[in-house]
Amino acid sequence: MIVNCVAYEEGRRLCNIDRGEIGDYRSRSNCFVWVALHDPDAEELSTFQDIFELHELAVEDALVGEQRPKVEEYGDALFVVTQVISVSQGEVQHGQLAIFAGPGYVLSVRQHSGRGFADVRARCEREPELLKQGPAFVLYALMDVVVDRYFPVLEELEAELESIEDQIFVRGSARASLERLYQLKRRTMCVKHAVTPLAEASSHLFGGRVPALCYETQDYFRDVYDHLHRIEAAIDTIRETIITAIQVNLSMVAIDESEVHKRLASWAAIFAVATILAGIWGMNFTHMPELDWRLGYPLALGMMVLCCGALYRRFSRTGWL
């Protein structure tokens, strides 16, 4: 589906155009066309492939979706794949934004993402002096907003981690905390898989040999890379904290189990004394002392209570009971 098809000249919006008019506006000096598609089918994307002379492999990647973030050169054109990430009801939602940028055109293809990029277009149109730089600046603006949308996701992950840390030392919450930590670790890895490849790819858009399209906009792409680097560092910090929290949680589980074992061992020792004494007086021999002693039975019971009480007091003082 075509969301927008707009022509720009000297950094200013001219008008909405039909696909049949794209060639006329591209032929103008200092003019380019920006087309935005949302979940296009193969036939629709094939039409723009013919108009912009897009490489078939790049078109296939844009159509299929779920590609690894990357930047590829096809002659004087660029093909950029980014992952659009959001968090909904605690789950990480994935989408894809594929961008074709070349002389006189920008084609953005959004797949499996409900949130659009109308704000990016509005931002660019508010800055005509920057939009004069053409498709390269639009490419930067799209990449920049994709990266900026990673920050709220990180904030949610950090908030979830803090919530789990508050519950780690609550007795009886070990299993639930461990499950939440592993779920959080999985979501963090999803974000990392979106950020790390994009950071590596964006480093080729500034410094050293850069594509001709991006030569005048290297500083902007360096800013995108800096943001990605910050996000990578934050993700690594979250992952390390999660690993530490998992270790602490497992230690708490081991401590709880040790406390249970101590209690069981203590009660076993207490009842063992009573069992030993009962076993001694329960032996069936003909000649046994104290069989005719009237105080023998209460003395045996008293000795059992005394010994068990002494052991209970001892274990209570040591913290086993």
Secondary structure as UniProt FT lines:
FT   STRAND          2..9
FT   TURN            10..11
FT   STRAND          12..16
FT   HELIX           19..21
FT   HELIX           22..26
FT   TURN            29..30
FT   STRAND          31..38
FT   HELIX           42..52
FT   HELIX           56..64
FT   STRAND          70..74
FT   TURN            75..76
FT   STRAND          77..88
FT   TURN            89..90
FT   STRAND          91..102
FT   TURN            103..104
FT   STRAND          105..111
FT   HELIX           118..126
FT   HELIX           128..131
FT   TURN            132..134
FT   HELIX           135..148
FT   HELIX           150..167
FT   TURN            168..169
FT   TURN            171..172
FT   HELIX           174..202
FT   HELIX           203..205
FT   HELIX           212..217
FT   HELIX           218..281
FT   TURN            289..292
FT   TURN            294..295
FT   HELIX           296..317
FT   TURN            318..319
//
